[in-house]
Amino acid sequence: MMEVSEAIRNRKSVRRFSDAKVSDAAIKELLELAAQAPSAGNTQEWRFVVVRERETKQRLSEAYMIGRKYQLEAPVIIVVCADMEAIGDAYGERGKSLYAFQDTAAAVENMLLAAAGMGLATCWLGAFNEQAVRNALAIPERIRPVAMITLGYAGENIAKNMRKPLAEAAFSEIYGNPFK
Ligand SMILES: Cc1cc2nc3c(=O)[nH]c(=O)nc-3n(C[C@H](O)[C@H](O)[C@H](O)COP(=O)(O)O)c2cc1C
């Protein structure tokens, strides 16, 4: 396992995967690490559907809205969902429109970083037809699929996308005041 900062810097979106299988133990570890994320009031409303069968991946690829269908040929796809009933009304509109997705995004990022630390490649996919994903996996109405994570060993070696200079995103004391 590499240092957290190294895993963060190494992580990048990989869109082509090799045929190498991901062990069930590795998948279980990733799910356990995903669930270590913080969540509003410890709701833990993330739900994960692990897809490994070819026919199921095919159904997910039909729900994917970008032309690169090969992305869904990854050995594993983890569909991350938010249980909107679990977040409930405790936090009002903010819970339903913000916390539910922040909580699940935190779980996703944990998973991506843990995978990077284990030498695995991932890509976070958001461009899909939600109802088509629901239909493909028999996901109940109260559950919103929010991300599909393709997982495997890299089948391409691409450079990581550049980051903008920190000065564009970070300020000191007052918004707009350059961070030094
Ligand atoms: C909410 C979200 C949705 C995304 N959806 C897609 C997607 O549908 N297809 C895809 O190939 N990449 C998708 N990505 C990956 C981004 O394109 C990628 O993270 C970004 O270009 C930065 O590159 P990096 O991950 O290699 O650092 C998504 C990322 C996020 C956070």
The ligand as a Tripos MOL2 file, in Angstrom:
@<TRIPOS>MOLECULE
LIG
   31    33     1     0     0
SMALL
NO_CHARGES

@<TRIPOS>ATOM
      1 C1        -19.1400   13.5260  -11.3650 C.3       1 LIG1
      2 C2        -18.1790   12.9790  -12.4010 C.ar      1 LIG1
      3 C3        -18.6930   12.4330  -13.5700 C.ar      1 LIG1
      4 C4        -17.8230   11.8990  -14.5340 C.ar      1 LIG1
      5 N1        -18.3570   11.2860  -15.6350 N.ar      1 LIG1
      6 C5        -17.5330   10.7160  -16.5420 C.ar      1 LIG1
      7 C6        -18.0730    9.9870  -17.6250 C.ar      1 LIG1
      8 O1        -19.2950    9.8430  -17.7650 O.2       1 LIG1
      9 N2        -17.2010    9.4250  -18.4980 N.ar      1 LIG1
     10 C7        -15.8450    9.5180  -18.3510 C.ar      1 LIG1
     11 O2        -15.1250    8.9550  -19.1640 O.2       1 LIG1
     12 N3        -15.2910   10.1970  -17.3190 N.ar      1 LIG1
     13 C8        -16.1130   10.7950  -16.4120 C.ar      1 LIG1
     14 N4        -15.5670   11.4320  -15.3130 N.ar      1 LIG1
     15 C9        -14.0870   11.5070  -15.1500 C.3       1 LIG1
     16 C10       -13.5400   12.9120  -15.4410 C.3       1 LIG1
     17 O3        -13.5840   13.1520  -16.8270 O.3       1 LIG1
     18 C11       -12.1020   13.0230  -14.9030 C.3       1 LIG1
     19 O4        -12.0980   12.8030  -13.5150 O.3       1 LIG1
     20 C12       -11.4790   14.3930  -15.1870 C.3       1 LIG1
     21 O5        -11.3290   14.6040  -16.5590 O.3       1 LIG1
     22 C13       -10.1140   14.5520  -14.5040 C.3       1 LIG1
     23 O6         -9.2200   13.5540  -14.9630 O.3       1 LIG1
     24 P1         -8.5110   12.5490  -13.9400 P.3       1 LIG1
     25 O7         -9.6090   11.7890  -13.2320 O.co2     1 LIG1
     26 O8         -7.6890   11.6310  -14.8030 O.co2     1 LIG1
     27 O9         -7.7010   13.3390  -12.9850 O.co2     1 LIG1
     28 C14       -16.4120   11.9580  -14.3390 C.ar      1 LIG1
     29 C15       -15.9220   12.5070  -13.1340 C.ar      1 LIG1
     30 C16       -16.7840   12.9840  -12.1780 C.ar      1 LIG1
     31 C17       -16.2290   13.5070  -10.8730 C.3       1 LIG1
@<TRIPOS>BOND
     1     1     2 1
     2     2     3 ar
     3     2    30 ar
     4     3     4 ar
     5     4     5 ar
     6     4    28 ar
     7     5     6 ar
     8     6     7 ar
     9     6    13 1
    10     7     8 2
    11     7     9 ar
    12     9    10 ar
    13    10    11 2
    14    10    12 ar
    15    12    13 ar
    16    13    14 ar
    17    14    15 1
    18    14    28 ar
    19    15    16 1
    20    16    17 1
    21    16    18 1
    22    18    19 1
    23    18    20 1
    24    20    21 1
    25    20    22 1
    26    22    23 1
    27    23    24 1
    28    24    25 2
    29    24    26 1
    30    24    27 1
    31    28    29 ar
    32    29    30 ar
    33    30    31 1
@<TRIPOS>SUBSTRUCTURE
     1 LIG1         1 GROUP 0 **** ****
